[in-house]
């Protein structure tokens, strides 16, 4: 404020708050993010320089890794107990996008029923699968040397949806996007599997993330999910039987 030549009253006027509010900030209270950005602009500073604790994702010591709780050489190395605990803990949101991920429905004998019950309790679930008839699925099949089996794996995964295909609160979509990783989000926790050249799903590396701020690596993958989800075609049961969606 001294560098900018502003006193409490002038800053309050610039950002449209009461002068008492500015004094509370000076005493240590943190304003909401929208106001933080307005204050930073008024002072010619950055948000992180004024309120370092608001940006843990870029602080010295853990700039990009603060949200990485664990890293695995292969998705297959992730303990089943972790997958099951993520599934059981989720109460608000489950977002998954990949090519085919039947293993999720094989974690528990009643995995689909558990997710359906979460939907009925208010959890929002979005499941994105690759369209097995789109051209890039066969390209991925060739790349991973799967011998033409990927479209069948996707259809098999869709057949495992059970009650989820008709459960309010659960949306299932088919995408035609070249993916570079799969995303498995459970509330504020996420597993991301960056793809390796010619490796199959279970062989890819995996990161276990916990959301710390709206600016970190978690949010980057969350935004990626939203962008891909905006391209999906809604799935219908008839598709799994060879009919058009």
C-alpha positions as CSV (number, residue, x, y, z in Angstrom):
1,X,0.0,0.0,0.0
2,X,2.9,2.3,0.8
3,X,4.5,1.6,-2.6
4,X,1.2,2.3,-4.4
5,X,0.6,5.4,-2.4
6,X,-2.7,4.2,-1.0
7,X,-4.1,4.4,2.5
8,X,-6.9,2.2,3.9
9,X,-9.7,4.6,2.9
10,X,-8.5,5.0,-0.7
11,X,-8.0,1.2,-1.2
12,X,-11.4,0.6,0.3
13,X,-12.9,3.0,-2.3
14,X,-11.0,1.4,-5.2
15,X,-12.3,-2.1,-4.4
16,X,-15.7,-1.1,-3.2
17,X,-15.5,-2.2,0.5
18,X,-15.8,-0.6,3.9
19,X,-12.5,0.9,5.3
20,X,-13.0,-1.4,8.3
21,X,-12.8,-4.4,6.0
22,X,-9.4,-3.2,4.7
23,X,-8.2,-2.8,8.3
24,X,-9.3,-6.4,9.0
25,X,-7.2,-7.5,6.0
26,X,-4.2,-5.7,7.5
27,X,-4.8,-7.5,10.7
28,X,-4.5,-10.8,8.9
29,X,-8.0,-11.7,7.5
30,X,-8.0,-13.0,4.0
31,X,-10.6,-11.7,1.5
32,X,-12.5,-13.8,-1.0
33,X,-10.6,-14.5,-4.2
34,X,-12.5,-12.1,-6.4
35,X,-11.6,-9.3,-3.9
36,X,-8.0,-10.5,-3.7
37,X,-7.6,-10.1,-7.4
38,X,-9.1,-6.6,-7.3
39,X,-6.8,-5.6,-4.5
40,X,-3.8,-7.0,-6.3
41,X,-4.7,-5.0,-9.4
42,X,-5.2,-1.8,-7.4
43,X,-1.8,-2.2,-5.7
44,X,0.1,-3.4,-8.8
45,X,1.0,-6.7,-7.0
46,X,0.3,-10.4,-7.5
47,X,-2.2,-12.4,-5.5
48,X,0.5,-14.8,-4.2
49,X,2.8,-12.0,-3.1
50,X,0.0,-10.5,-0.9
51,X,-1.5,-13.7,0.4
52,X,0.9,-16.6,0.0
53,X,-1.3,-19.1,1.8
54,X,-4.0,-18.6,-0.9
55,X,-1.7,-20.1,-3.5
56,X,-0.1,-23.2,-2.0
57,X,0.3,-24.6,-5.5
58,X,3.1,-22.2,-6.4
59,X,4.9,-21.8,-3.1
60,X,8.6,-22.5,-2.8
61,X,9.4,-26.1,-1.9
62,X,6.4,-27.7,-3.6
63,X,5.5,-25.6,-6.6
64,X,3.8,-28.4,-8.7
65,X,3.9,-31.4,-6.4
66,X,2.0,-30.1,-3.3
67,X,-1.2,-31.9,-4.5
68,X,0.6,-35.2,-5.4
69,X,-0.1,-37.6,-2.6
70,X,1.5,-40.6,-4.3
71,X,2.9,-41.7,-7.6
72,X,2.9,-45.2,-9.1
73,X,5.1,-46.7,-11.9
74,X,2.0,-48.5,-13.2
75,X,-1.8,-48.2,-12.6
76,X,-1.7,-51.8,-11.7
77,X,0.5,-50.9,-8.7
78,X,-2.3,-48.9,-7.0
79,X,-3.7,-50.9,-4.1
80,X,-7.3,-52.0,-4.6
81,X,-7.9,-50.7,-1.1
82,X,-7.2,-47.2,-2.3
83,X,-9.6,-47.5,-5.2
84,X,-12.3,-48.9,-2.9
85,X,-11.8,-46.2,-0.3
86,X,-12.0,-43.4,-2.9
87,X,-15.2,-44.9,-4.3
88,X,-16.8,-45.4,-0.8
89,X,-15.8,-41.9,0.4
90,X,-17.2,-39.9,-2.5
91,X,-20.4,-38.2,-1.7
92,X,-20.6,-35.2,-4.0
93,X,-19.0,-36.0,-7.4
94,X,-17.5,-38.9,-9.3
95,X,-16.1,-38.0,-12.7
96,X,-14.3,-40.6,-14.9
97,X,-13.1,-40.4,-18.4
98,X,-11.0,-42.8,-20.4
99,X,-11.3,-45.4,-23.2
100,X,-12.6,-48.5,-21.3
101,X,-12.2,-49.0,-17.5
102,X,-14.0,-52.2,-16.6
103,X,-11.7,-52.7,-13.6
104,X,-13.6,-49.9,-11.8
105,X,-16.8,-52.0,-11.9
106,X,-14.8,-55.1,-10.8
107,X,-13.5,-53.5,-7.6
108,X,-16.5,-54.8,-5.7
109,X,-19.2,-57.3,-6.6
110,X,-21.8,-54.5,-6.2
111,X,-19.8,-51.5,-7.4
112,X,-22.5,-50.3,-9.8
113,X,-25.1,-50.6,-7.1
114,X,-23.0,-48.6,-4.7
115,X,-22.5,-45.8,-7.2
116,X,-26.2,-45.8,-8.0
117,X,-27.1,-45.4,-4.3
118,X,-24.7,-42.5,-4.2
119,X,-26.6,-40.9,-7.1
120,X,-29.9,-41.3,-5.3
121,X,-28.3,-39.6,-2.2
122,X,-27.3,-36.6,-4.4
123,X,-23.9,-37.5,-5.7
124,X,-23.3,-36.3,-9.3
125,X,-21.7,-39.0,-11.5
126,X,-20.4,-38.6,-15.0
127,X,-18.8,-41.5,-16.8
128,X,-17.1,-40.9,-20.2
129,X,-16.1,-43.8,-22.4
130,X,-14.6,-43.8,-25.9
131,X,-17.1,-44.4,-28.7
132,X,-16.1,-47.9,-29.9
133,X,-17.1,-47.1,-33.4
134,X,-15.0,-43.9,-33.8
135,X,-11.9,-44.0,-36.0
136,X,-9.4,-43.1,-33.3
137,X,-10.4,-46.1,-31.1
138,X,-8.9,-48.4,-33.7
139,X,-5.9,-46.2,-34.0
140,X,-5.4,-46.6,-30.2
141,X,-6.0,-50.3,-30.6
142,X,-3.2,-50.5,-33.1
143,X,-0.9,-48.3,-31.0
144,X,-1.3,-50.5,-28.0
145,X,-1.1,-53.7,-30.1
146,X,-4.4,-54.9,-28.8
147,X,-5.3,-57.0,-31.8
148,X,-8.7,-55.3,-32.5
149,X,-10.0,-56.0,-29.0
150,X,-10.4,-52.4,-27.7
151,X,-13.9,-51.8,-29.2
152,X,-15.1,-55.0,-27.5
153,X,-13.5,-53.9,-24.2
154,X,-15.4,-50.7,-24.3
155,X,-18.7,-52.4,-25.0
156,X,-18.0,-54.9,-22.2
157,X,-17.4,-52.0,-19.8
158,X,-20.7,-50.4,-20.9
159,X,-22.5,-53.7,-20.3
160,X,-21.2,-53.6,-16.7
161,X,-23.0,-50.3,-15.9
162,X,-26.0,-52.2,-14.6
163,X,-28.5,-49.8,-12.9
164,X,-26.3,-46.8,-13.6
165,X,-27.5,-46.5,-17.2
166,X,-30.9,-45.5,-16.0
167,X,-30.2,-43.9,-12.6
168,X,-31.0,-40.2,-12.2
169,X,-27.9,-38.3,-11.3
170,X,-25.7,-40.5,-13.4
171,X,-24.7,-39.4,-16.9
172,X,-22.9,-41.7,-19.3
173,X,-21.4,-40.3,-22.5
174,X,-19.3,-41.4,-25.4
175,X,-16.4,-39.3,-26.6
176,X,-14.3,-39.3,-29.8
177,X,-11.3,-37.6,-28.4
178,X,-7.6,-38.7,-28.5
179,X,-6.8,-39.0,-24.8
180,X,-3.4,-38.6,-23.4
181,X,-4.5,-39.7,-19.9
182,X,-7.5,-41.1,-18.0
183,X,-9.0,-39.2,-15.1
184,X,-10.7,-40.8,-12.1
185,X,-12.1,-38.1,-9.8
186,X,-13.8,-38.8,-6.4
187,X,-14.8,-35.5,-4.8
188,X,-11.5,-33.6,-4.0
189,X,-9.3,-36.7,-4.7
190,X,-8.2,-37.9,-8.1
191,X,-6.2,-40.6,-9.9
192,X,-4.7,-39.6,-13.2
193,X,-2.9,-42.0,-15.5
194,X,-0.7,-40.3,-18.1
195,X,-0.4,-42.6,-21.1
196,X,2.9,-44.1,-22.2
197,X,3.7,-44.9,-25.8
198,X,2.5,-48.4,-26.8
199,X,1.7,-49.3,-23.2
200,X,-1.7,-50.7,-22.2
201,X,-4.0,-49.1,-19.5
202,X,-2.7,-51.1,-16.5
203,X,0.9,-50.3,-17.5
204,X,0.6,-46.5,-17.5
205,X,2.0,-44.4,-14.7
206,X,-0.4,-43.0,-12.2
207,X,-0.7,-40.0,-9.9
208,X,-2.8,-39.8,-6.8
209,X,-3.9,-36.2,-6.3
210,X,-5.6,-34.2,-3.5
211,X,-7.1,-30.8,-4.3
212,X,-5.4,-28.0,-2.3
213,X,-6.4,-24.9,-4.3
214,X,-8.3,-23.8,-7.5
215,X,-4.9,-23.2,-9.2
216,X,-3.1,-26.5,-8.9
217,X,-2.5,-29.6,-10.9
218,X,-5.8,-31.2,-9.7
219,X,-7.7,-28.3,-11.2
220,X,-5.8,-28.6,-14.5
221,X,-7.0,-32.2,-14.9
222,X,-10.5,-31.3,-13.7
223,X,-10.7,-28.6,-16.4
224,X,-9.5,-31.2,-19.0
225,X,-12.4,-33.4,-18.0
226,X,-14.9,-30.6,-18.4
227,X,-13.6,-29.8,-21.9
228,X,-13.8,-33.4,-23.0
229,X,-17.2,-33.9,-21.3
230,X,-18.5,-31.0,-23.4
231,X,-18.0,-33.1,-26.5
232,X,-19.6,-36.4,-25.5
233,X,-22.7,-38.0,-27.0
234,X,-25.2,-39.3,-24.5
235,X,-25.2,-43.1,-24.2
236,X,-28.2,-45.3,-24.4
237,X,-28.5,-49.0,-23.6
238,X,-29.3,-49.9,-27.2
239,X,-25.8,-49.0,-28.2
240,X,-24.4,-51.9,-26.2
241,X,-26.5,-54.2,-28.3
242,X,-25.2,-52.9,-31.6
243,X,-27.8,-50.2,-32.1
244,X,-27.1,-46.5,-32.6
245,X,-26.9,-44.3,-29.6
